[in-house]
Amino acid sequence: MVSDLKREFGRKAFHMLSLVYLGAFHLLGWPRVGFAMAVWLPVVFVIETLRLKVPVIERALVSFFNGMIRETERRHFSGIFHTTTGSFAAMLIARGDPIIVGAAILQLALGDAASALVGKAFGRTKLFGGLKSLEGSLAGFAVGFAAALACGVRPGAAFAAALAGSLAELLPTTPWFNDNLWIPVASATALRLMGAR
């Protein structure tokens, strides 16, 4: 249990790198960061493809990230690709609105981490017979809601964005559905539809 929690903490600390995309957004501004992300995403795609096709690269990256890559990710694109894609998609959906971008990426970086860590440590009420728990989902929702409010989102829209992100996180992760992509997309879409302010 402790080793599982420690491993999950390491993975979520790694996923906090999505905050680099938020930092780049504020540093470069829109639309320049969009052009940078449009260049960076293909680079990530190529690296991930090489990892999957070239065993020596795969072994080197798995060793470098020291257990942060899940076993299922060793045969499919890892969280870094989905995180990058989701963050870029959120920026595009937001059309450069810093409030929406901030809320969506923080839902990914902080809300998803809260869901996983609280779920691992305290999750008792399993949902839909899966691995996700009510306790973890509520923690992710609460953190996402607080993050959206801190970004300046009005309460009703913050609630909708946090709920959308939490529902995306709640869905089972498969090789073809990764919540690292869909959490920021769901949050940003909710805010575009409802209006963040």
N, C-alpha and C positions, 0 to 999 in steps of 0.2 A: 504493500500500500504506500509506504513512504517512498520507495524507489519509483513507483508509478507517478506519484505526485511531484517528485523531484524532476523526473523526465518531462512531465507536462509543463512544469514551471519553466524549464529550459526551452521547450518548444515555444511557449507563449512569449518568453523574453525575446526569442528570435523573431517572432511575428511582430513584435513591437517595432521592428525595422520599418513597418509601414508608416510609422511616424516620420521617417526620413522623407517619404513622398509628400506628407503634409508640410514638412519644413521646406522642401523644394518648391512647393506650391506658393508658399508665402515669400520665399526668397526670390524666386524668378518672376512670380506673377503670372497671370493668365493673359494671353495664350502661350507665352514662351514655355511655360512648364509643360503644356500640352505637346509641343514639338519635341521637347526633351524626352517625355514619356513615350512618344511615338518612335523615337530612336532606341530607347532603352528596352522596351518590351520585346522587340525582335532579338536583341542581344540575349535577354533572359531565355527566350524561346530556343535559340541556337544552343546555349549552354545546357539547357534541360534535355534537348534532343540528343546532344553528344553524350550526356550522362547516361541516357537510356540505350544508346547504340554502341558506345565504346566502354568495355568493361573496366579498363584501367582508369578512365575518368570517373566512372561510377564509384569505384572503390576509393579513389582519392577524395571525392566530395563527401561520401558517406563517412569516411574517417575524419575528415576535417570538421564536419558538423556534429560528430560524436554522438550519435544516437538520436539526433533531432529529426531525422527523416523516418517517417513511419514505414513499416514493412510494405504496406500497400503502395507507398510513394516510390518504392524502389523499382516498380514496374510501370509507373505512370508519372505524369508531371507532379512535382512537389508543390508544397504550399507557397513557395516563393513566386512561382509563375502565376498562381491564382490570386495571390495578394497584389502583385503588380498589376495584373489585368483588372481586378476589381477596383483598385484605387484609381487607375486611369479611367475606367468606365464611369466611376462616380464623378470625376472631374468633368467628363463630357456631358453627363446627365445634368450636372449642376450648371453647366454653361459658364463655369468659372466663378460662380457665386461662392465666396469664401465661407459663408455660414454653412451652406449645404455640404461643401467639401469637408470642412472641419468636422461636422457632426457625423458624416458618413464614415470617414476614416477613423475617427475616435471610437465609433461603434465597433469597427473591426479590431482596432488595436486593444482597446480597453474592455469593451463589452464582451467580446469573444473570449478574452483572457479570463475575465471574471466568471463567465459561464463554465469554462473548463476547470478552473482551479477550485471554485466553490463546489462544482459538481463532483470532482474527484475527492475533495476533502469531506464534504457534508451531504452529498447527494444520496438520498434514501428512497425518494419517490420516483421510480423510473417511469418514463413516459412512453406510451405506445409499445411497450415491451422491448425497448431499445436500450442503448447505453446512456442516453441523455436523461437528465433528471429535472424535476420541477424546481428544486433548489438552485441548480446551476442556471436554468433558464431565467428564473426570477432575478438572480444576481446580474446576469447579462443585461436584462431589461432595465434594471435600476441604474446600472452604470451608464448604459447608453442614453437613458433619459436624462441623467444628470449632465452627461457630456454635451448633449444637444442644447440643454438649457444654458450651459456655460458658454456655448458658441453663440448665443443670442437667439436661439430658436424659440418661438412662442410655445407655451406649454402644450396646447393641443397638438401642434405639429410635432413637437418633441416626443410626445406620447406615441404618435403614429409611427415616427421614424424608429424609435426604440422597439416598438412592437414588430415592425416589419423586419428589422435586423434580427430580433430574437427568434422570430419564426423561421427565418432563413438558417439560423444557427441550429435550430431544433431538428431540421430535416437531416436524415442520415447521410453521412459523408460516404460517397462511393467514388470509384475511379472517374465517374462522369458527372458527379455533382460535388463541388467543393465549396464549403461555406465561406472560405476566404475570398472567393470571388463574389458570391451572392449577398453577403452581409452588407458591404458598402453600396452595392447596386440597389438592394431593396430599400435601404435607408434613404439614399439619395432620391430614388424614384418617389418614395412617399413624400418627401419634402418638396419635390418639384410639383407634385399633384396638389398638395395642400397649401403650399406657400410657407416658407420658413419664418417669415416675419408676421 
